[in-house]
Amino acid sequence: MAIRYPNGKLYTPKKETETKKRKDYSFSNRGKTLEDEISDANEYYLAHEIAVIYKKPIPIQVVKVDYPSRSSAVIKEAYYRTPSTTDFNGVFEGKYIDFEAKETENRTAFPLKNVHLHQVEHMSKVAKQQGVSFLLVRFSAVDRYFYLPFDQLKQFWDRMLAGGRKSIALAEFEEHAIEIKPKYAPRIDYLEIVNDLHA
C-alpha cells in the first residue's frame, strides 16, 4: 500500500528491525513506545472515570483498493488528507486536553525538527481558548519522561526561529519541564501533572 503526505511525498515506514531496536529499552517495559504507554494510561483513566482522552485518528484518503478475494480488500494507495495536528485530545475535569507525544534516542537533547509548525500553531490556538496543551517527551535511551507545558515549548520554538539552538537540551527539560516518574498504574500518569498545574 502506498500512502502519501498532503504534498504528494511518499510515506516510507521504518524497517521492522529498526522499530524493534528502537522500542526495546528496558526489561519492565519491553516493546512499548511512548504512544503505547499513553494509550494504556488513557484506558486506565477511562475505566476509572478519571478522564476521556483518545488518540486522534490519522486523516487518510484511500485512492486504490485491490480485492484479491471476495472476503478481503487490500489498500494499495492512500494519501494523508490534511497534516495531522496533535496526537491526543479529550476532557479531564471540565478541561480540554490536547497534546503531542514525542520520543528521541538522543541522550542529551530533543531535536525541535521532531515538532512541526502546524502542530505548534494548533497548540497555540488551543492555549488561547484556555485549553491545556503540552508536549510529552521520552528520552528513550535513558528512559526519562517529561511534561513540557506549551508556553515553555513556545519559548524554545521562538528561540530556534530567532536563530538559536534547534533543540532543547536535557538540562533545559530538567529546569523548565516536569519529569514524570513511571509508576505502577498508570505507568505514565501525566494527568497528575495537569491536575497540579491547572487545579
Backbone hydrogen bonds, N-H to C=O, Kabsch-Sander energy under -0.5 kcal/mol:
donor,donor_aa,acceptor,acceptor_aa,energy
2,A,76,K,-3.9
3,I,1,M,-0.6
3,I,11,Y,-0.5
4,R,78,A,-2.5
5,Y,9,K,-2.8
8,G,5,Y,-2.5
11,Y,3,I,-3.3
19,T,15,K,-2.2
20,K,16,E,-2.6
21,K,17,T,-2.2
22,R,18,E,-2.3
23,K,19,T,-2.2
24,D,20,K,-2.0
25,Y,23,K,-1.2
30,R,27,F,-0.9
32,K,29,N,-1.8
37,E,33,T,-2.2
38,I,34,L,-2.5
39,S,35,E,-2.6
40,D,36,D,-2.3
41,A,37,E,-2.2
42,N,38,I,-2.8
43,E,39,S,-2.1
44,Y,40,D,-2.0
45,Y,41,A,-2.9
46,L,42,N,-2.4
47,A,43,E,-2.7
48,H,44,Y,-2.0
49,E,46,L,-1.4
50,I,45,Y,-3.3
51,A,45,Y,-0.7
52,V,91,V,-2.4
54,Y,89,N,-2.6
56,K,87,D,-3.1
60,I,58,I,-1.1
61,Q,79,Y,-3.5
62,V,60,I,-0.6
63,V,77,E,-2.7
64,K,77,E,-2.0
66,D,74,V,-3.1
69,S,72,S,-0.8
72,S,69,S,-1.1
74,V,66,D,-3.3
76,K,64,K,-2.7
76,K,74,V,-0.5
77,E,64,K,-1.6
78,A,2,A,-4.4
79,Y,61,Q,-2.5
80,Y,4,R,-4.9
81,R,59,P,-2.5
81,R,79,Y,-0.6
82,T,59,P,-0.6
88,F,99,F,-2.5
89,N,54,Y,-2.1
90,G,97,I,-2.2
91,V,52,V,-2.3
92,F,95,K,-2.4
95,K,92,F,-1.9
97,I,90,G,-2.9
98,D,132,V,-2.5
99,F,88,F,-2.3
100,E,134,F,-1.8
102,K,136,L,-2.8
104,T,138,R,-2.3
110,F,168,I,-2.8
112,L,166,K,-2.3
114,N,111,P,-1.7
115,V,112,L,-1.7
119,Q,116,H,-0.8
120,V,116,H,-2.0
121,E,117,L,-2.7
122,H,118,H,-1.9
123,M,119,Q,-2.7
124,S,120,V,-2.2
125,K,121,E,-1.9
126,V,122,H,-2.1
127,A,123,M,-2.4
128,K,124,S,-2.1
129,Q,125,K,-1.1
129,Q,126,V,-0.6
130,Q,127,A,-1.7
131,G,126,V,-2.5
132,V,96,Y,-3.3
133,S,131,G,-0.7
134,F,98,D,-1.0
135,L,148,L,-2.5
136,L,100,E,-2.8
137,V,135,L,-0.5
137,V,146,F,-2.5
138,R,102,K,-2.2
139,F,137,V,-0.5
139,F,144,R,-3.0
140,S,104,T,-2.0
140,S,138,R,-1.2
141,A,104,T,-0.6
142,V,139,F,-0.9
143,D,139,F,-1.0
143,D,140,S,-0.5
144,R,139,F,-1.5
145,Y,180,I,-0.6
146,F,137,V,-2.6
147,Y,178,I,-2.8
148,L,135,L,-3.1
148,L,146,F,-0.6
150,F,133,S,-2.0
152,Q,149,P,-0.8
153,L,149,P,-2.1
154,K,150,F,-3.1
155,Q,151,D,-1.3
156,F,152,Q,-1.8
157,W,153,L,-2.6
158,D,154,K,-2.9
159,R,155,Q,-1.9
160,M,156,F,-1.9
161,L,157,W,-2.3
162,A,158,D,-1.7
163,G,160,M,-1.9
164,G,159,R,-2.8
168,I,110,F,-2.4
169,A,167,S,-0.6
170,L,108,T,-3.4
172,E,169,A,-0.6
173,F,169,A,-1.8
174,E,170,L,-2.5
175,E,171,A,-1.3
176,H,172,E,-3.2
177,A,173,F,-2.3
178,I,147,Y,-2.3
179,E,177,A,-0.5
180,I,145,Y,-2.3
181,K,179,E,-0.7
183,K,187,R,-1.5
189,D,187,R,-0.8
190,Y,188,I,-1.6
192,E,189,D,-0.8
193,I,189,D,-0.5
193,I,190,Y,-0.7
194,V,190,Y,-1.7
195,N,191,L,-2.6
196,D,192,E,-1.7
197,L,193,I,-2.7
198,H,194,V,-2.3
